[in-house]
Amino acid sequence: MAEPTQVFISYSWDNDAHRAWVEEFATRLRSDGFNALLDRWEAAPGDQLPEFMEQAIRNSDFVLVICTPGYKTRFDERQGGVGYEGAVITAEILQRSSHSKFIPILRKGNWRESAPSSFAGKLYVDLREDPFSQDAYCDLVNTLHGVRPQAPPIGVSPAMVVESAQVHTGHYRKVPQQQADSERTEPDEINNQCPNAPGLLNNRGIAHALAGRHREAITDFSKAIELDPQVPYSYYNRALSYAQLARYDDALADYGRLFEIQSDVAWGYVNRGTVFEQIGEHNLAIKDFSRGIELDPADALAYSNRAVVYNATGRSDLAVRDLDQAAKLEPHQPMVYYNRALAYSRLGQIEQAIDDYTHAIDLAPSYAPAYNNRGTARSAVFQFEEAIADFDSAVGLGMRAPSVYTNRAICYSAIGHYGQAISDCEQAIRLDRHSALAYLIRGFCHSRLDDLGRALEDYNLAVSLAPDNSMAYYYRALVYRRLGELWDALADLNCAIAIDAETADLYETRGMTLTELGEHIRAVADYTCAIRLGMETATVFRNRGISLYRLGKHRDALQDFDQAIQLDREYALAYSSRGGVKFELGIYREAYEDVNRAIELDPVNGDAHITRAVLRLLKKDIAGALSDANRAIDLCPDDYRAYSNRAIVRLETQDFAGALSDADRAIELCPGDFTSYQNRAAVRLAIQDYAGAWDDASRAIELNPQDPRAYLSKALILRRQGKIEEAFRWLEKAKTIQ
């Protein structure tokens, strides 16, 4: 096995919180396969710190410099351990040209106030957020592994693409402005000519810039400006190199001087617009791109760059308009179609986006991000197999971002290929162990495979990694519901809704949970919220109807069941529920029609058989009632209502032992149901167990003092015992309640 990449972390001890963050950061790097070195871990009391620092810096593959205002001060002024490390780092850079070995990490402040002077022109990794950006961290990990994003295809103009894990944007960069052909000189010849000729200095600066030596280029452009400060392209060229070194203020100053000398340089406005875009001044960027278009309406670059800014600021309709024009001007430039596809995606015009991604791929068949994004677009319109093929192509072309694997996993799970989806999630986790989405998708797949233990483990990780992700709580709640842990499910749904109060599914699921917990008032409120948010489905109306019925609002419940049936004429549960309510209201004929329809649609609907058994009993169809009661118990062996109803049917057939056994089982299953006690009281009265019947009637009254039938049962018991006056008093109570 190859030795892990060694990474030394240089930082300042600003405060305890910063030290703790650095240690946590180093710990994560170690967990992700890097041999991260920290002075707190490696140097023991008595060790020679200078020797440790020198060896760690020189022997490590990379040095991560944690930039803060405090670090900059110590580094530049050579204070303490950071100052000594700064001297070693500077020497390494100068003596060995080890520029790429030293990677700055911006942790606090802005770049200008936190970057040591030796790093001012370097690209840095921005980890200032808490928690820090996963895209930025993944970019760092890829750099440490030596895996950088693939360059975009070559088009009509030179292009530079800025790539992230999921969304890729791009715009062109103009090469430095050169002098007329008669004045150009080959780079190797420049050193042999007069160093005081502005034109030659500009050409040498251009040669340095094209080779990536922007500091040397700036030196030459500056000398040219000293010799002739009125030459506009010297400022233009120096501004380009300043921008490449992220010295944006200097670049802007040079563009300002350029326009003072010559105000109609179209490319100058376009490139200054790019600088404004880099520093987040989007309105100024748009203004400059617009000025560039005004000066040169045939410049596709200006339209394309302005479109990128429009897209980034939510004005994708304007981006499409600009990219339409860019496509007319440069119809063979793949990035124009790629960026227009991004804009179409943000506008929800997925088919147009797919067409543009396809056009970009036709022009640049080796550009992996186009396949990845087309796959994402295809999955959005449920073209899952085509999307999987696109993600396969992106991976085959070298794309290794975790998102490409999680995107493909989503598609695999959508078509039921859970094993392959799990495999992709595990690959994403290997690339980024803190990918909450990967754990979320893997948890979903485990739950679909009925491996609820593993699903719960994955959802726990997703919640810990992304505590602001409502879906992590939602899916964990679904597992808790399947496990019967309703209070835990409710707690997760409360968290999900606190994060996202505009998703109807969350309210519906919480409503279902509250219904099962007997919290019907709150359940009705949640179902109503779900309907208000657009979930006008048969299921949500039927569920709300159930809770309304439990609250005694039978007419309101009927309205919801009617609405559910209107939305879905084949919804057996809605007919069954409506039939049950109509039975309670004494509308027996319509109730019978509803439960018959429910059983016709769904012969294994236990609720419908339970209700029809009672209705058949009322019609004196004893055999049919007993058949339905038996079928209900077969279908719902743990439903107390089935046993309670069969007890009454058996009582009618004088099967007293069977009736008493069924009544006992109903009470065992639901000790809080007053009807079961009432039914057992009737059975015990029939077998002349007056004491037992009296106790059952008393318990029924305790559970529901507003039901007259238990009072009537007591009157019958007393009458059988010859206690007429007492029986009359209980009969009067029954009449009063009735």
C-alpha positions in Angstrom: 0.0 0.0 0.0 1.3 3.5 -0.9 2.2 5.8 1.9 -0.5 8.3 2.6 0.1 11.9 1.4 1.8 13.9 4.3 0.3 17.3 5.0 1.7 19.7 7.5 -0.6 22.4 8.9 0.9 25.8 9.7 -1.4 28.0 11.8 -1.3 30.6 14.6 -2.7 30.0 18.1 -5.2 32.9 17.8 -7.5 31.6 20.5 -8.9 28.4 22.0 -11.8 28.3 19.5 -9.4 28.6 16.5 -7.0 26.0 17.9 -10.0 23.6 18.3 -11.1 24.3 14.7 -7.6 23.5 13.4 -7.5 20.3 15.4 -10.9 19.2 14.1 -9.9 20.1 10.5 -6.7 18.1 10.9 -8.7 15.2 12.3 -11.0 15.2 9.3 -8.0 15.2 6.9 -6.7 12.1 8.7 -10.1 10.4 8.6 -10.0 11.1 4.8 -6.7 9.3 4.3 -4.1 12.0 4.7 -1.2 11.9 7.2 -2.0 15.4 8.7 0.7 16.7 11.0 0.0 19.2 13.9 2.6 20.5 16.3 0.3 19.6 19.2 0.4 16.0 18.1 4.0 15.6 16.9 6.2 17.8 19.2 6.7 16.7 22.8 8.2 18.6 25.7 11.9 18.8 25.2 11.9 18.6 21.4 13.7 21.1 19.3 10.8 23.1 17.8 12.9 24.8 15.0 14.1 21.4 13.9 10.6 19.9 14.0 9.2 22.8 11.9 11.9 22.6 9.3 11.6 18.8 8.8 7.8 18.9 8.8 7.7 21.7 6.1 10.5 20.2 4.0 9.4 16.5 4.2 5.7 17.0 3.8 4.1 16.6 0.4 1.9 19.7 1.1 1.8 22.5 3.6 -1.6 24.0 4.4 -1.3 27.6 5.6 -4.3 28.6 7.8 -4.7 32.3 7.0 -6.1 34.7 9.6 -5.2 38.3 10.4 -3.2 37.1 13.4 -1.3 34.6 11.2 -0.4 37.2 8.6 1.0 39.5 11.3 3.2 36.8 12.8 4.3 35.5 9.4 5.2 38.9 7.9 6.9 40.2 11.0 8.6 36.9 11.8 7.1 36.6 15.2 7.2 33.4 17.2 6.8 29.9 15.8 4.7 31.2 12.9 7.4 33.7 12.0 10.0 30.9 12.0 7.8 28.7 9.8 7.3 31.7 7.5 11.1 32.0 7.0 11.3 28.3 6.2 8.3 28.4 3.8 9.7 31.5 2.0 13.1 29.8 1.6 11.5 26.7 0.2 9.5 28.7 -2.3 12.6 30.7 -3.4 15.1 27.9 -3.4 13.0 25.1 -4.8 10.2 27.0 -6.6 7.8 24.8 -4.6 4.8 27.1 -5.2 2.1 24.3 -5.5 3.3 22.6 -2.3 2.0 25.5 -0.2 -1.8 25.9 -0.2 -3.4 28.8 1.7 -6.6 28.2 3.6 -8.6 31.4 4.3 -10.2 30.9 7.7 -10.9 34.4 9.0 -11.2 37.9 7.6 -10.8 38.9 4.0 -7.9 37.8 1.8 -6.1 41.1 1.9 -6.0 41.3 5.7 -5.2 37.6 6.3 -2.8 36.6 3.5 1.0 36.7 4.2 2.9 38.7 1.7 4.4 35.5 0.2 0.9 34.2 -0.6 -0.8 37.4 -1.8 -1.1 36.2 -5.4 -2.0 32.6 -4.7 -5.4 31.0 -5.2 -6.8 30.1 -1.8 -9.4 27.7 -0.4 -12.2 29.5 1.4 -13.2 27.7 4.6 -14.5 30.7 6.5 -18.1 29.4 6.9 -19.2 27.3 9.9 -19.6 24.6 8.8 -17.3 25.2 5.9 -18.3 24.6 2.2 -18.1 21.0 1.3 -17.4 21.9 -2.3 -14.4 23.9 -1.2 -13.2 21.1 1.0 -13.7 18.5 -1.8 -11.7 20.8 -4.1 -8.9 20.8 -1.5 -9.0 17.0 -1.2 -8.8 16.6 -5.0 -5.8 18.9 -5.1 -4.0 16.9 -2.4 -4.8 13.7 -4.3 -3.5 15.3 -7.5 -6.9 15.1 -9.2 -7.9 18.5 -10.6 -10.9 19.4 -12.8 -10.5 18.6 -16.5 -9.9 21.6 -18.7 -12.8 22.6 -20.9 -12.8 21.9 -24.7 -11.1 24.3 -27.0 -13.6 26.5 -28.8 -13.5 29.5 -31.0 -11.9 31.6 -28.2 -9.7 30.6 -25.3 -11.9 29.5 -22.3 -11.6 29.0 -18.7 -14.2 26.9 -16.8 -14.9 27.3 -13.1 -16.1 23.9 -11.9 -17.9 22.8 -8.7 -19.3 19.4 -7.7 -22.7 19.9 -9.2 -23.0 23.1 -11.2 -20.4 24.3 -13.7 -20.2 27.8 -15.2 -17.8 29.2 -17.7 -16.8 32.3 -19.6 -14.0 33.3 -21.9 -10.8 35.1 -21.0 -9.1 37.3 -23.6 -5.4 36.9 -24.1 -3.2 40.0 -23.5 -3.3 42.7 -26.2 -0.2 42.7 -28.3 1.3 45.3 -30.5 1.1 45.3 -34.3 2.8 42.4 -36.1 5.6 44.6 -37.2 6.5 45.3 -33.6 6.2 41.8 -32.2 9.4 40.0 -31.2 9.8 36.3 -30.2 10.3 35.9 -26.4 13.7 34.3 -26.8 14.9 37.4 -28.7 13.6 40.0 -26.3 16.3 39.6 -23.6 18.9 40.4 -26.2 17.3 43.7 -27.2 17.1 47.1 -25.5 15.3 46.7 -22.2 14.2 50.4 -22.4 11.8 50.0 -25.4 8.2 50.0 -24.2 7.0 47.8 -27.1 9.6 45.1 -26.4 8.9 45.2 -22.7 5.2 44.7 -23.4 6.0 41.8 -25.7 8.2 40.2 -23.1 5.5 40.8 -20.5 3.0 39.1 -22.8 5.4 36.1 -23.2 5.7 35.8 -19.4 1.9 36.1 -19.0 1.2 33.4 -21.6 3.6 31.1 -19.7 1.8 31.8 -16.4 4.6 34.0 -15.0 2.4 36.9 -14.1 4.8 38.6 -11.5 7.5 38.8 -14.1 4.9 40.1 -16.6 3.8 42.8 -14.2 7.4 43.9 -13.8 7.8 44.3 -17.6 4.4 46.1 -18.0 5.3 48.4 -15.2 8.6 49.3 -16.8 6.9 50.0 -20.0 4.4 52.3 -18.3 7.3 54.2 -16.6 8.9 54.7 -20.0 5.6 55.8 -21.7 2.6 56.2 -19.4 0.3 57.1 -22.2 0.3 53.7 -23.9 -3.2 52.2 -23.1 -2.5 48.6 -23.8 0.3 48.5 -21.1 -2.4 49.1 -18.5 -4.7 46.6 -20.2 -2.1 43.9 -20.2 -1.0 44.6 -16.6 -4.6 44.5 -15.4 -5.0 41.0 -16.9 -2.0 39.8 -14.9 -3.1 41.5 -11.7 -6.5 39.7 -12.1 -4.7 36.4 -12.6 -3.0 36.9 -9.2 -6.3 38.0 -7.6 -4.9 41.5 -7.1 -8.3 42.9 -8.1 -7.9 46.4 -6.7 -4.7 46.8 -8.8 -6.4 45.4 -11.8 -9.4 47.8 -11.4 -7.0 50.8 -11.0 -5.2 49.8 -14.3 -8.5 49.5 -16.1 -9.5 53.0 -14.8 -6.2 54.4 -16.1 -6.8 52.7 -19.5 -10.2 54.3 -19.9 -8.8 57.7 -19.0 -6.4 57.4 -21.9 -8.8 55.6 -24.3 -12.4 55.2 -23.3 -13.6 53.0 -26.2 -11.7 49.8 -25.6 -14.4 47.2 -25.7 -12.3 44.3 -24.5 -11.2 46.5 -21.5 -14.8 46.8 -20.3 -15.4 43.1 -20.9 -12.4 42.1 -18.8 -13.1 44.7 -16.1 -16.6 43.2 -15.9 -15.0 39.9 -15.2 -13.0 41.4 -12.3 -16.2 42.9 -10.9 -17.8 39.5 -11.2 -14.9 37.9 -9.3 -15.3 40.2 -6.3 -19.1 39.9 -6.3 -19.9 43.4 -7.7 -22.5 42.0 -10.1 -24.3 45.2 -11.0 -21.0 46.8 -12.0 -20.0 43.7 -13.9 -23.3 43.9 -15.9 -22.7 47.6 -16.6 -19.2 46.9 -18.0 -20.4 43.9 -20.1 -23.2 46.1 -21.5 -20.7 48.8 -22.3 -18.5 46.3 -24.1 -21.5 45.1 -26.1 -22.4 48.7 -27.0 -18.9 49.3 -28.3 -18.6 45.9 -30.1 -22.1 44.3 -30.7 -20.4 41.3 -32.4 -18.4 40.2 -29.3 -20.0 36.9 -28.2 -17.7 36.9 -25.2 -19.4 40.0 -23.7 -22.9 38.4 -24.1 -21.7 35.1 -22.7 -20.1 36.8 -19.6 -23.1 39.0 -18.9 -25.3 35.9 -19.1 -23.1 34.2 -16.5 -23.8 37.1 -14.1 -27.5 37.2 -14.9 -27.7 33.5 -14.2 -25.8 33.8 -10.9 -28.1 36.6 -9.7 -31.4 34.8 -10.5 -32.1 36.6 -13.8 -32.0 33.5 -15.9 -34.5 34.8 -18.5 -32.0 37.6 -19.4 -29.2 35.0 -19.4 -31.0 33.0 -22.0 -31.5 36.1 -24.1 -27.8 36.9 -24.0 -26.8 33.4 -24.8 -29.2 33.3 -27.7 -27.2 36.2 -29.2 -23.9 34.5 -28.3 -25.0 31.4 -30.1 -25.8 33.4 -33.2 -22.3 35.0 -33.1 -20.4 31.8 -32.3 -22.6 28.8 -33.1 -19.8 26.3 -32.6 -18.8 27.3 -29.0 -19.9 24.5 -26.7 -19.8 26.6 -23.5 -22.5 28.9 -24.9 -24.9 26.0 -25.1 -23.7 24.6 -21.8 -24.4 27.9 -20.0 -27.7 28.4 -21.7 -28.7 24.9 -20.5 -27.9 26.0 -16.9 -30.2 29.0 -17.4 -33.0 26.9 -18.8 -32.6 24.5 -15.8 -33.0 27.3 -13.4 -36.1 28.5 -15.3 -37.6 25.0 -15.0 -37.4 24.5 -18.8 -35.9 21.1 -18.5 -36.4 19.8 -22.1 -34.7 22.9 -23.5 -31.9 22.4 -21.1 -31.5 18.8 -22.2 -31.3 19.9 -25.8 -28.6 22.5 -25.1 -26.5 20.0 -23.0 -26.8 17.6 -26.0 -25.6 20.3 -28.4 -22.7 21.1 -26.1 -21.8 17.4 -25.9 -22.0 17.1 -29.7 -19.5 19.9 -30.0 -17.3 18.7 -27.1 -17.9 15.0 -26.5 -15.2 14.7 -23.9 -16.5 17.4 -21.5 -17.7 15.5 -18.4 -19.7 18.2 -16.7 -22.1 18.4 -19.6 -22.9 14.7 -19.2 -23.3 15.2 -15.4 -25.7 18.1 -15.8 -27.6 16.5 -18.6 -28.0 13.5 -16.3 -29.4 15.7 -13.5 -31.8 17.4 -16.0 -33.0 14.0 -17.3 -33.6 12.7 -13.8 -35.8 15.7 -13.1 -38.1 14.6 -15.8 -38.0 10.9 -14.7 -35.7 9.8 -17.6 -33.8 7.7 -15.1 -32.1 5.2 -17.4 -31.0 7.9 -19.8 -29.7 9.9 -16.8 -27.7 6.8 -15.5 -26.1 6.5 -18.9 -25.0 10.2 -18.7 -23.6 9.8 -15.2 -21.7 6.7 -16.5 -20.2 8.9 -19.2 -19.2 11.6 -16.7 -17.5 9.0 -14.5 -15.8 7.4 -17.6 -14.4 10.8 -18.5 -12.7 11.1 -15.2 -15.3 13.1 -13.1 -14.9 12.0 -9.5 -17.1 14.5 -7.6 -19.2 12.9 -4.9 -22.3 14.5 -6.5 -22.0 12.5 -9.7 -22.3 9.3 -7.6 -25.2 10.6 -5.4 -27.0 11.8 -8.5 -26.6 8.3 -10.1 -27.7 6.7 -6.8 -30.9 8.7 -6.8 -31.7 7.4 -10.3 -30.9 3.8 -9.4 -33.1 4.0 -6.3 -35.9 5.5 -8.4 -36.0 2.4 -10.6 -35.7 0.0 -7.7 -32.0 -0.9 -8.2 -31.2 -0.4 -4.5 -28.0 -2.4 -4.4 -26.4 -0.3 -7.2 -27.6 2.8 -5.5 -26.0 1.8 -2.2 -22.8 1.1 -4.0 -22.8 4.6 -5.5 -23.5 6.1 -2.1 -20.5 4.2 -0.7 -18.3 5.6 -3.4 -19.5 9.1 -2.7 -18.8 8.6 1.0 -15.3 7.4 0.2 -14.7 10.6 -1.6 -16.4 12.7 1.1 -17.1 11.1 4.4 -19.2 14.1 5.4 -21.7 13.8 2.5 -25.0 14.0 4.2 -26.8 13.4 0.9 -25.0 10.1 0.4 -26.1 8.8 3.8 -29.6 10.0 3.2 -29.9 8.1 -0.1 -28.3 5.0 1.3 -30.7 5.1 4.3 -33.6 5.4 1.9 -32.4 2.3 0.0 -31.9 0.3 3.2 -35.4 1.2 4.3 -36.8 0.0 0.9 -34.9 -3.2 1.5 -36.6 -3.4 5.0 -33.2 -3.1 6.7 -34.6 -0.5 9.1 -31.6 -0.8 11.5 -29.1 0.3 8.9 -31.5 2.9 7.5 -31.8 4.4 11.0 -28.0 4.5 11.3 -27.6 6.3 8.0 -30.4 8.8 8.8 -28.7 9.5 12.2 -25.5 10.3 10.4 -27.3 12.5 7.8 -29.0 14.5 10.6 -25.7 15.0 12.5 -23.9 16.2 9.3 -26.8 18.3 8.0 -28.9 19.4 11.0 -30.6 22.0 8.8 -31.8 19.5 6.2 -35.5 18.9 6.7 -35.5 15.7 4.6 -33.0 14.0 6.9 -35.5 14.4 9.7 -38.5 13.5 7.5 -37.0 10.2 6.3 -35.9 9.2 9.8 -39.4 9.9 11.0 -40.7 7.5 8.3 -38.5 4.8 9.8 -39.6 5.6 13.3 -43.2 5.2 12.1 -42.5 1.8 10.7 -40.9 0.8 13.9 -43.9 2.0 15.9 -41.9 4.7 17.6 -44.5 7.4 17.0 -43.3 10.0 19.5 -39.8 9.9 18.0 -41.4 10.2 14.6 -43.3 13.2 15.8 -40.2 14.9 17.2 -38.4 14.5 13.9 -41.4 15.9 11.9 -41.5 18.9 14.3 -37.9 19.6 13.5 -38.5 19.1 9.7 -41.4 21.6 9.7 -39.4 24.1 11.8 -36.8 24.1 9.0 -39.2 23.9 6.1 -42.7 25.2 6.7 -43.8 25.1 3.1 -43.6 21.4 2.2 -47.0 19.7 2.3 -45.7 16.1 2.7 -44.3 17.1 6.1 -47.6 18.2 7.4 -49.5 15.2 6.0 -47.1 12.8 7.6 -47.2 14.6 10.9 -51.0 14.6 10.6 -51.0 10.8 10.2 -48.7 10.5 13.2 -50.9 12.7 15.3 -54.0 10.7 14.2 -52.4 7.5 15.4 -51.4 9.2 18.7 -55.0 10.3 19.2 -54.1 14.0 18.8 -57.0 14.7 16.4 -57.3 18.4 16.8 -53.7 18.9 15.8 -53.9 16.3 13.1 -56.8 18.2 11.5 -54.7 21.4 11.6 -51.8 19.6 9.8 -54.0 18.1 7.1 -55.5 21.5 6.5 -52.0 23.0 6.1 -51.1 20.3 3.6 -54.2 21.0 1.6 -53.5 24.8 1.7 -50.0 24.1 0.4 -51.4 22.3 -2.7 -51.8 18.7 -1.6 -55.4 18.2 -2.7 -55.2 14.5 -2.9 -57.8 11.8 -2.0 -55.5 10.5 0.7 -55.2 13.8 2.7 -58.9 14.4 2.6 -59.7 10.9 3.7 -57.1 11.2 6.5 -58.6 14.5 7.7 -62.0 12.9 7.6 -60.9 10.2 10.0 -59.7 12.7 12.6 -62.8 14.8 12.2 -64.9 11.6 12.8 -62.9 10.8 15.9 -63.6 14.4 17.1 -67.3 13.7 16.7 -67.6 16.0 13.6 -69.4 13.4 11.5 -70.9 15.8 8.9 -67.5 17.5 8.4 -66.0 14.0 8.1 -68.6 13.1 5.4 -67.6 16.1 3.4 -64.0 15.1 3.4 -64.8 11.5 2.4 -67.0 12.9 -0.4 -64.1 15.0 -1.6 -61.7 12.0 -1.5 -64.1 9.9 -3.6 -64.6 12.8 -6.0 -60.8 12.9 -6.5 -60.5 9.1 -6.8 -63.5 7.1 -7.7 -61.5 3.9 -7.1 -60.4 4.7 -3.6 -61.7 1.8 -1.5 -60.7 3.2 1.9 -62.7 6.4 1.3 -65.8 4.4 0.6 -65.2 2.2 3.7 -64.7 5.3 5.9 -67.7 7.0 4.5 -69.8 3.9 5.0 -68.6 3.7 8.7 -69.7 7.3 9.4 -73.0 6.9 7.6 -73.6 3.8 9.8 -72.9 5.9 12.9 -75.5 8.5 11.6 -78.1 5.8 11.0 -78.0 6.2 7.2 -77.9 2.4 6.8 -78.8 2.0 3.2 -76.1 4.4 1.9 -73.7 2.9 4.4 -74.4 -0.5 3.0 -73.8 0.7 -0.5 -70.5 2.3 0.4 -69.0 -0.7 2.2 -70.2 -3.0 -0.6 -68.3 -0.7 -3.1 -65.3 -0.7 -0.9 -65.2 -4.6 -0.8 -65.8 -4.7 -4.5 -62.7 -2.5 -5.1 -60.6 -4.1 -2.4 -61.8 -7.6 -1.2 -59.2 -7.5 1.6 -60.5 -4.3 3.1 -60.9 -5.3 6.8 -62.7 -2.1 7.8 -65.4 -2.6 5.2 -66.0 -6.2 6.4 -66.2 -5.0 10.0 -68.9 -2.4 9.2 -70.9 -4.7 6.8 -71.1 -7.4 9.5 -73.0 -5.0 11.7 -75.2 -3.7 8.8 -76.1 -7.3 7.9 -76.9 -8.0 11.5 -79.3 -5.1 11.4 -80.9 -6.6 8.3 -81.2 -9.9 10.1 -78.8 -11.5 7.7 -77.2 -13.5 10.4 -75.2 -15.8 8.1 -73.9 -12.9 6.1 -73.0 -11.0 9.2 -71.1 -13.9 10.7 -69.3 -14.4 7.3 -68.2 -10.8 7.3 -67.2 -10.9 11.0 -65.0 -14.0 10.4 -63.5 -12.4 7.3 -62.7 -9.3 9.2 -60.8 -11.2 11.9 -58.9 -13.1 9.2 -57.9 -9.8 7.7 -57.4 -7.8 10.9 -56.5 -10.3 13.7 -55.5 -7.5 16.0 -58.4 -5.2 15.5 -60.7 -5.1 18.6 -63.7 -4.0 16.5 -63.8 -7.3 14.6 -64.0 -9.3 17.8 -66.5 -7.0 19.4 -68.8 -7.1 16.4 -68.5 -10.9 16.1 -69.4 -11.2 19.8 -72.8 -9.5 19.0 -73.4 -11.7 16.0 -72.6 -14.9 18.0 -74.9 -13.6 20.7 -77.7 -13.5 18.1 -77.0 -17.2 17.2 -76.9 -18.0 21.0 -73.3 -19.0 20.8 -72.7 -17.6 24.2 -69.3 -19.1 24.8 -68.0 -17.9 21.5 -69.6 -14.4 22.1 -68.0 -14.1 25.5 -64.6 -15.2 24.2 -64.8 -12.6 21.4 -65.8 -9.9 23.9 -62.9 -10.8 26.2 -60.5 -10.6 23.2 -61.8 -7.2 22.2 -61.3 -5.8 25.7 -57.8 -7.4 25.8 -56.9 -5.7 22.6 -58.4 -2.3 23.5 -59.2 -1.9 27.3 -60.3 1.7 26.7 -63.2 0.9 24.2 -66.5 1.4 26.0 -68.5 -0.5 23.2 -66.6 -3.7 23.9 -67.6 -3.6 27.6 -71.2 -2.8 26.6 -71.2 -5.8 24.3 -69.8 -8.1 26.9 -72.4 -6.8 29.4 -75.1 -7.9 26.9 -73.5 -11.4 26.6 -73.3 -11.7 30.4 -76.9 -10.6 30.8 -77.9 -13.3 28.4 -76.2 -16.0 30.5 -77.6 -14.4 33.7 -74.2 -13.3 35.0 -75.8 -10.2 36.4 -72.8 -9.2 38.6 -70.4 -9.4 35.7 -72.9 -7.6 33.4 -73.3 -4.8 36.0 -69.5 -4.3 36.2 -69.2 -4.2 32.5 -72.0 -1.6 32.1 -70.5 0.5 34.9 -67.1 0.4 33.1 -68.7 1.4 29.9 -70.3 4.4 31.6 -67.0 5.4 33.1 -65.4 5.4 29.7 -68.3 7.2 28.0 -70.9 8.7 30.3 -72.8 10.2 27.3 -73.8 6.9 25.7 -77.3 5.8 26.8 -76.9 2.1 25.9 -74.9 1.3 29.0 -77.6 2.9 31.2 -80.2 0.9 29.4 -78.2 -2.3 30.0 -78.2 -1.5 33.8 -82.0 -1.0 33.6 -82.4 -4.4 32.0 -80.1 -6.1 34.5 -82.2 -4.7 37.4 -85.5 -5.7 35.7 -84.3 -9.2 35.3 -83.6 -9.2 39.0 -87.0 -7.9 39.8 -85.8 -4.5 41.0 -88.3 -2.5 39.0 -88.1 0.9 40.7 -84.3 1.0 40.4 -84.6 -0.2 36.8 -87.0 2.7 36.1 -84.5 5.2 37.5 -81.7 3.9 35.1 -84.2 3.9 32.3 -84.9 7.6 32.9 -81.2 8.4 32.9 -80.9 6.6 29.5 -83.8 8.7 28.2 -82.4 11.9 29.5 -79.0 11.3 27.7 -80.8 10.1 24.6 
